[in-house]
């Protein structure tokens, strides 16, 4: 698949991207958009069937690398594979999330908190560390971390997720400051989208489904391909070269007054 065949304008022609959690949802949407714009993309995904399916859909411009994004060595490996196959890494999108459950903060286990921090914060942190020397040497890099309104608005029931995503948001801003003179920009997207994680959560709490669209100022929860991926493309492109350390709320305005989120938690 070429950028021309998908109607792209070649904004990422010659660039190499690594996208974690790219087997579905937001990650897959970003991978599709990047390839359409001329990039080579490593599909870093834990689930082999999902990862291979996206890579096959995208053709020779994509490479599936099975990756547990909660493990340091696997984050380092995906970066190494990208360099070995495509020659460099220009863009890193930390999107992967796996696991977690809804429950009161006093009932969260040590294992749940450790897994959340490893997946949502430490994994992306290690990926950033691995990509840094490559980006610094070429004086060019785009780091895009997918965080969440859950942390910003302190949504109930998801302490491990909220905590890890806010830690990542802070680390992103710190990296933006430290790496600004290296030609590396570091930014965050806090999306509201009907992703795989969204559907999984709503399956557990169907009482929230009807309220989700209604609670959004624009009247709908966003689409991964049409609402989120274009903003990731902007952050990956030359058009964002003077933008770093920022959080873009791609959420239909739901961050303005906070979105209603009140799952039925057991007492």
C-alpha positions as CSV (number, residue, x, y, z in Angstrom):
1,X,0.0,0.0,0.0
2,X,1.4,3.4,-0.9
3,X,0.6,6.9,0.3
4,X,-0.7,7.7,-3.1
5,X,-3.1,4.7,-3.2
6,X,-4.6,5.7,0.1
7,X,-4.9,9.4,-0.7
8,X,-2.0,10.5,1.5
9,X,0.2,13.5,0.7
10,X,3.5,11.9,1.6
11,X,4.0,13.9,4.8
12,X,6.1,11.1,6.3
13,X,7.9,9.9,3.2
14,X,11.1,8.2,4.2
15,X,10.3,8.2,7.9
16,X,10.4,5.2,10.2
17,X,7.9,4.8,13.0
18,X,7.4,2.4,15.9
19,X,3.9,2.1,17.2
20,X,3.1,0.0,20.3
21,X,-0.3,-1.6,20.7
22,X,-0.8,-1.3,16.9
23,X,-2.9,-4.4,16.5
24,X,-6.2,-2.6,17.1
25,X,-7.9,0.6,18.0
26,X,-5.9,3.8,18.2
27,X,-2.6,2.1,17.5
28,X,-3.8,0.4,14.3
29,X,-5.4,3.7,13.2
30,X,-2.1,5.6,13.6
31,X,-0.2,2.9,11.9
32,X,-2.5,3.0,8.9
33,X,-2.3,6.8,8.7
34,X,1.5,6.8,8.9
35,X,1.8,4.2,6.1
36,X,-0.6,6.1,4.0
37,X,1.7,9.1,4.4
38,X,4.8,7.2,3.3
39,X,6.3,5.9,6.5
40,X,7.6,2.5,7.3
41,X,6.0,1.2,10.5
42,X,6.9,-1.4,13.1
43,X,3.7,-2.9,14.5
44,X,4.7,-3.6,18.1
45,X,1.9,-5.7,19.4
46,X,1.5,-8.4,22.1
47,X,-1.2,-10.4,20.3
48,X,0.3,-12.2,17.3
49,X,-2.9,-12.6,15.3
50,X,-3.9,-9.0,15.6
51,X,-0.3,-7.7,14.9
52,X,0.1,-9.9,11.9
53,X,-3.3,-8.9,10.5
54,X,-2.4,-5.2,10.5
55,X,1.0,-5.8,9.1
56,X,-0.4,-7.9,6.3
57,X,-3.0,-5.2,5.6
58,X,-0.3,-2.6,5.3
59,X,2.0,-4.6,3.2
60,X,5.8,-4.3,2.8
61,X,5.8,-0.9,4.6
62,X,4.9,-2.6,7.9
63,X,6.7,-5.2,10.1
64,X,5.1,-7.0,13.0
65,X,7.2,-7.5,16.1
66,X,5.6,-9.3,19.0
67,X,6.1,-7.1,22.0
68,X,5.1,-7.1,25.6
69,X,5.3,-3.4,26.2
70,X,5.6,-3.8,29.9
71,X,9.0,-5.4,29.7
72,X,12.2,-3.3,29.3
73,X,14.0,-5.8,27.0
74,X,11.1,-6.1,24.6
75,X,10.8,-2.3,24.3
76,X,14.5,-2.2,23.5
77,X,14.1,-5.1,21.1
78,X,11.4,-3.4,19.0
79,X,13.6,-0.3,18.6
80,X,16.6,-2.5,17.6
81,X,14.4,-4.5,15.1
82,X,13.2,-1.2,13.5
83,X,16.8,0.0,13.1
84,X,17.9,-3.4,11.7
85,X,15.0,-3.6,9.2
86,X,14.4,0.0,8.2
87,X,17.7,1.7,9.2
88,X,16.5,4.1,11.9
89,X,13.7,5.3,14.1
90,X,12.2,8.7,13.5
91,X,8.9,8.4,15.3
92,X,7.9,6.6,18.4
93,X,4.3,6.2,19.5
94,X,3.7,4.7,22.9
95,X,0.1,3.6,22.8
96,X,0.0,0.0,24.3
97,X,-2.1,-0.8,27.3
98,X,-3.1,-4.2,28.6
99,X,-5.1,-5.4,31.5
100,X,-6.4,-3.5,34.5
101,X,-9.8,-3.7,36.1
102,X,-12.4,-1.3,37.6
103,X,-12.4,-1.3,41.4
104,X,-12.0,0.9,44.4
105,X,-8.6,2.3,45.2
106,X,-8.4,0.6,48.6
107,X,-8.9,-2.8,46.9
108,X,-6.2,-2.4,44.3
109,X,-3.5,-5.1,44.7
110,X,0.2,-4.7,44.5
111,X,0.3,-6.8,41.4
112,X,-2.4,-4.6,39.7
113,X,-0.5,-1.4,40.5
114,X,2.8,-2.8,39.4
115,X,1.4,-4.1,36.2
116,X,-0.3,-0.8,35.5
117,X,2.9,1.2,36.1
118,X,5.0,-1.2,34.0
119,X,2.6,-1.1,31.1
120,X,1.5,2.6,31.2
121,X,4.7,4.3,32.4
122,X,7.9,2.3,32.6
123,X,7.4,0.6,29.2
124,X,7.1,3.8,27.3
125,X,9.9,5.3,29.4
126,X,12.2,2.4,28.4
127,X,11.2,2.8,24.8
128,X,12.0,6.5,24.9
129,X,15.4,5.7,26.4
130,X,16.1,3.2,23.6
131,X,15.1,5.5,20.9
132,X,16.9,8.6,22.3
133,X,20.5,7.9,21.0
134,X,19.2,7.1,17.5
135,X,17.1,10.3,17.4
136,X,19.9,12.4,19.0
137,X,22.5,11.2,16.5
138,X,20.3,12.2,13.5
139,X,19.1,15.4,15.3
140,X,15.5,14.4,14.6
141,X,12.8,12.6,16.5
142,X,9.1,12.7,17.2
143,X,7.8,11.0,20.4
144,X,4.1,10.8,20.8
145,X,2.7,9.3,24.1
146,X,-0.9,8.3,24.3
147,X,-2.1,9.3,27.8
148,X,-5.7,9.6,29.1
149,X,-8.4,11.9,30.4
150,X,-8.8,9.2,33.1
151,X,-5.8,10.6,34.9
152,X,-6.5,14.2,34.2
153,X,-10.0,14.0,35.5
154,X,-9.3,11.4,38.2
155,X,-11.9,8.9,36.9
156,X,-13.1,6.5,39.5
157,X,-12.1,2.9,39.6
158,X,-9.0,2.9,37.4
159,X,-6.2,4.0,39.8
160,X,-3.4,2.0,38.2
161,X,-4.3,3.4,34.7
162,X,-4.7,7.0,35.9
163,X,-1.5,6.9,37.9
164,X,0.6,5.4,35.1
165,X,-0.7,7.8,32.4
166,X,-0.1,10.9,34.5
167,X,3.4,9.7,35.3
168,X,4.0,9.3,31.6
169,X,2.6,12.7,30.9
170,X,5.1,14.3,33.4
171,X,8.0,12.2,32.0
172,X,7.0,13.4,28.5
173,X,7.2,17.0,29.5
174,X,10.6,16.4,31.2
175,X,12.0,14.7,28.2
176,X,10.7,17.6,26.0
177,X,12.7,20.0,28.1
178,X,15.9,17.9,28.2
179,X,15.9,16.8,24.6
180,X,14.7,20.0,22.9
181,X,18.3,20.8,21.8
182,X,18.6,17.3,20.2
183,X,15.9,17.9,17.6
184,X,13.5,15.7,19.4
185,X,9.9,16.7,20.2
186,X,7.9,15.0,22.8
187,X,4.1,15.4,23.1
188,X,1.0,13.8,24.5
189,X,-2.4,13.0,23.1
190,X,-5.2,12.4,25.6
191,X,-7.9,10.9,23.3
192,X,-11.6,10.1,23.7
193,X,-12.2,7.3,21.2
194,X,-14.1,4.1,20.7
195,X,-11.0,2.0,21.0
196,X,-10.5,-1.6,22.0
197,X,-10.0,-0.5,25.6
198,X,-13.2,1.6,25.4
199,X,-15.3,-1.4,24.2
200,X,-13.7,-3.7,26.8
201,X,-14.6,-1.3,29.6
202,X,-18.1,-0.7,28.3
203,X,-18.7,-4.4,28.1
204,X,-18.1,-4.6,31.9
205,X,-20.2,-1.5,32.6
206,X,-23.0,-1.3,30.1
207,X,-24.7,1.3,32.2
208,X,-22.1,3.8,30.9
209,X,-22.6,3.1,27.1
210,X,-25.6,5.3,26.6
211,X,-24.1,8.1,28.7
212,X,-20.7,8.2,26.9
213,X,-21.8,10.0,23.8
214,X,-24.2,12.2,25.6
215,X,-21.6,13.4,28.1
216,X,-19.3,14.6,25.3
217,X,-19.7,18.2,24.3
218,X,-19.7,17.3,20.6
219,X,-22.2,14.6,21.3
220,X,-20.1,11.6,20.4
221,X,-17.0,9.7,21.5
222,X,-14.4,10.0,18.8
223,X,-13.3,7.6,15.9
224,X,-9.8,6.2,16.0
225,X,-9.1,6.6,12.3
226,X,-10.9,9.8,11.6
227,X,-10.4,11.8,14.8
228,X,-7.3,10.6,16.6
229,X,-4.9,9.4,13.9
230,X,-4.8,12.7,12.0
231,X,-3.6,14.5,15.2
232,X,-0.9,11.8,15.6
233,X,0.1,12.5,12.0
234,X,0.4,16.2,12.7
235,X,2.7,15.5,15.7
236,X,4.8,13.2,13.6
237,X,5.1,15.7,10.7
238,X,7.2,18.7,10.0
239,X,4.2,20.9,10.8
240,X,4.7,20.3,14.5
241,X,8.5,20.9,14.6
242,X,8.1,23.9,17.0
243,X,5.6,22.1,19.3
244,X,7.0,20.1,22.3
245,X,6.0,19.3,25.9
246,X,2.3,19.7,25.1
247,X,-0.8,17.7,25.8
248,X,-3.4,17.7,23.1
249,X,-6.8,16.8,24.3
250,X,-8.4,15.1,21.3
251,X,-11.7,14.5,23.0
252,X,-14.5,16.6,21.6
253,X,-14.1,19.0,24.4
254,X,-14.8,16.6,27.2
255,X,-11.7,17.8,29.2
256,X,-13.2,21.3,29.6
257,X,-15.4,20.6,32.5
258,X,-14.5,17.0,33.0
259,X,-16.6,14.1,31.7
260,X,-19.0,12.2,33.8
261,X,-17.6,8.8,34.9
262,X,-19.3,7.0,37.7
263,X,-19.2,3.3,37.3
264,X,-21.1,1.2,39.8
265,X,-18.3,0.2,42.2
266,X,-18.9,-2.4,44.9
267,X,-18.9,-1.0,48.4
